């Protein structure tokens, strides 16, 4: 089967679509024939080598964490799903490999009928990440939540999920994305110098929680929250220096990185199915590329101007 991988750090050109052996579903797992899979900004940072001192890789490294497709193998002990079902879900975070013709999923849910394959292919990672962070922040009804980088893949879903929890949501994005954020129920403002003053003008009483999806502004975000414990980042590797938690869901493999990991919030997938059916959760797709054009997809990710999730179609 075809799978995207790279064997050295570098620019998008190091990515290859290689022929590799097919994986098979083990106990508690399912395998799908992939129709669409997601590309994350974090994985582009892994490929570039930016994260090599935080998340060292073993080569060749296969990419892709979330995907959607048709079940073609069901492992021992699995109930409630059959061969032929359409699902979306996540691979094991230590194995990945979702940017491939077949992938084994360890968490999944039925594909909502209102989502096309592209939307479903990028949904699981966004939903899990946003749910994990808001669970940690205990953000909910009556809170004012600030999302830094609200027009990106995770940010677009985080804004919607915060609103579902009853929070008032303020999100930063470039001016060209402000109407888009309003369509998601998010009050927009711009990022960059003057952020503290702009947010305080919108929320004079302050913000209760901050979800940083972009990085590069932690001093301002801590100032707005009033306490570094009220800020969680998924993008800024300087988090510890500011007393901020950097959230990730790597497996419990005994490493120092795993010791600081949050428990993956796979319960968010079932909620996403219900919200999608109610018309309360959209998965904005920035662009969809054929699997063979994965380098171009990574190039778009590196611009950091993609509005929504970047998808690979299979």
C-alpha positions, 0 to 999 in steps of 0.5 A: 500500500501507499504511505507518506513517510520521511527519512530525514528532517528537512523541507517538504521535499523530504516527504515520500509516498512509499510502498509499505506493508499493510498494517492489520487490526489487533485486539481492540482495534479496527482497520479502515480503507482510508478515504481522507486523512488529516495533516497537522501543523505539529507534524509539519514542525516534526518534519522540519526538525523544529521539534527534534529536541522535544519529540525525537523521531525514529526514521522512517517516520510515517505521518498522519494521526487522523483519518476517515474511511470504510472499515475493512478489518475488525480486531478481537474484542471489538463490538458495535462496528462492522466491516463496511461501516463508515467511520472517522478516528485516530491512529495510535499516537506512537504509530501514526501512519494515517496518511496511507491507503490503510490505517489501524485506528485505536479510537473511532466513531461513526462518520456523521452523514452531514460531513463529507469525506474531507471533513471527516478525515480531519475531524478526529485530531481537532476534536480530541485536541480541543476537548483535551485542552478544555477538559484541563482548563475546566472551561465552561458555562459563563466563562470567557475563553480566548483562543489564540490562532482561532482560524487554524484547524484546531482553533476553528473546532475549539471555538465551536466546542467552547461555545457549546460548553456555554462559554463566550469565545474571543479568537485572534486571527488576521483581519481577513478571517474575522467574518469567518470567525463570526460565522462560527460564533467567535468574537474576533480580534487581531493578534500581534502587538497591542493584543492585551489592550484589544482583548481587555477592551472586549472583556474588561472583566478579564478572561477565564481561560486561554487556549494557545493554538499558535505560539509566540505570545505567551507573556501576553496570554498569561497577562490576560489570564492572570495566572499561567495555570489558566493558559494551555498551549499546543504550539509554544515549546517555551511554555515551561519558561512561562509556567504554562502547560504544553498539552500533548497526548503521547502514549505512556511509554515511560519517557520524560515527554510522556510524563507530562502528557494529558490523557487523550480525550477520545470521549470527544469523538462521540460528542462530535457526532451528536453535535454534527447531527444537530448542525452545531459542529463544522469542520472547516477544510482549508484545502484538500490535496491528492495524497501524492501532492503531500509536499504541497500540502505541507508547504501550505501548512508552513505558511500558517495562513490556512483557514481550517484543516488541510486534508489529503484525499486518497 
